[in-house]
Amino acid sequence: MTSSLASDPLLAALLDSAPIGIAVLDLALRYCHINQLLADSNGHPVAYHLGRTPRDVLPDVGERLEAIMRDVMASGQARCNFEARAEVPPGSGHFRLWNASYHPYLQQGRIAGIVAMVEDVTHARDTERRLRQSEQHVRRVLDKLFTFVGVLAPDGTVLEVNRAPLEAAGISLDSVRGQKLWDTFWWSFSEEMRQLAHEVVATAASGETVRRDIRVRMLDDSRVTLDFMLAPLRDDSGEITHLVGSANDVSDRTRSENALRQSETHFRQVVEATPDALMMVDRHGVIRLVNGRMEELFGYTREELVGQGFEHLLPDSVRNQHQSLVKHFFASPSTRDMANRKPLFALRRDGSGFPCEIGLNPLEIDGQLLTLASITNVTARYQAQQAMEKALAEKTVLLGEVHHRVKNNLQVISSMLNLQARNAAAPVRVALVESQNHVKSMALIHQLLYERSDFSRVPLTTYLERLLMLLQHSFADNRKISVQFAPPPEEVFLELQQSIPLGLLVNEIVTNAFKHAFAGREQGTLRLQLQPGSPDNSLEVADDGVGLPAGVELGESRTLGFQLLPMLADQLQGRLTVHSQPQQGTRFVVHFPSLAAGETP
């Protein structure tokens, strides 16, 4: 058989050029011929094989291969497509894998040996293994993604889907693999969705990427909104081989967007329904939003206002000043209401001005600080206030004139009493002087009111200082009577209706002290101390004289002064106490209400 092959160079050349490994073995299973491809796969040169058996060449697997060859020669039937594996070279740790077919070799109708056709599939199998591992790795990665991923054929047939959309729908991969996209569980619940699936597949198959929000069916027949994309996948030649679909569940985002739109709608409705003019302004003074009332109030359209600075809504005289106020506000933003604020003046489109009040409310929107300004037209109130202030000014002038005339009339009465006292007998003169002091104490109140132009209250400290000076002058004689007044650190005010009884009360007590407290003495001290408090003030008048006679009580004495004192204290809405010790002086203390908190200066 060997000579036969050698003598047929055409057959030898054909075997050597074959794309697979080929060997011819004789009846003793010795290699008669082997091409270079198979020799290299076995790990030995061609010459090494000739005359040797498979057991000599491949010790690991040779015995098994020879057994197969004998079966083929005995049966005359080929053994095809079986695999063999051996360590090549032995001890190297590297294994070869072959796919082999053994055929009986016939010469003149008789079996003369074996023709072995062997394909080295080591690299192919290794590539397949690596590909499977790669595919398994990709599958594991995809199955870990929360994103929905799928692979389709260009005709819309589902080839692969990762775990996320399957679990979300409660279905298996086998239930959708091989189906058209429009027939799958996710899309088949309505004809509209089936038609949409046809459209997106056709668009992607034409080479265009599709992306849109869709609502698909999920577990328990629920609906989920997806951000869905289907893109074509091309091979190296540019042909579209697959369609790759991906989607994210955006139901929460959609709900948030819907809620935001609804909130914006409500906000716009509230803004439009507000009777005041509203505008949203940024830190640069640019108007971002206005309502309909703003258009009506200023005469501009919404389009003319939004995007423009608001300074053109102000008179020229205050624009520069207002810009600095805006910068100051944004440097330290806080809610500022309109209560008790002086009205500003705004400018309409036609150039007319009107008084308004502005409230400011800082808002942070998308990380940007804005201010919502509410503007109220206060023209009617401003005009009413102007009229009221004018009337009040006229009333103030009138009251000043009244107090001035009352003071003058009281001074005329005082002067008449003084003239009568000059020619009157001693007892009558004393009575006239006391009456004159009463008149002076009342005239002094009107004098202070006229001087201060404040007719609602009397400065008590100032009043007492000047009253004491008048009384001390009235009773000036050769005695050395020291009058000491200890005023509080701050002025104390008294209501007009309380000031007259208090002045008469102090007049009576001081007059009585000058007349009787220092009888038989050349000197003495009279002290007044005013102490403000809440709810009552107190005024103490004390002397270091001889004290009150025994049995003298307030309201029970026959003297007019002691009968008047309790009455004056009642008119003052206060209470009066007296403490006296023989030769240790007398102390009067009167407590009277302080001016109400809302009426303090």
Secondary structure by P-SEA (a helix, b strand, c coil): caaaaaacaaaaaaaaaccbbbbbbccccccccccaaaaaaacccccccccccccccccccaaaaaaaaaaaaaacccccbbbbbbcccccccbbbbbbbbbbbbbccccccbbbbbbbcaaaaaaaaaaaaaaaaaaaaaaaaccccccccccccccccccaaaaaaacccccccccccccccccccccaaaaaaaaaaaaaaaacbbbbbbbbbbccccbbbbbbbbbbbbbcccccccbbbbbbccaaaaaaaaaaaaaaaaaaaaaaaacccbbbbbccccccccccaaaaaacccccccccccccccccccccaaaaaaaaaaaaacccccccccccbbbbbccccbbbbbbbbbbbbbcccbbbbbbbbbbaaaaaaaaaaaaaaaaaaaaaaaaaaaaaaaaaaaaaaaaaaaaacccaaaaaaaaaaaaaaaaaaaaaaaaaaaccccccaaaaaaaaaaaaaaaaaccccbbbbbbbbccbbbbbcaaaaaaaaaaaaaaaaaaacccccccccbbbbbbbbbbccbbbbbbbbccccccccccccccccccccaaaaaaaaacbbbbbbbccccbbbbbbbbbcccccccc
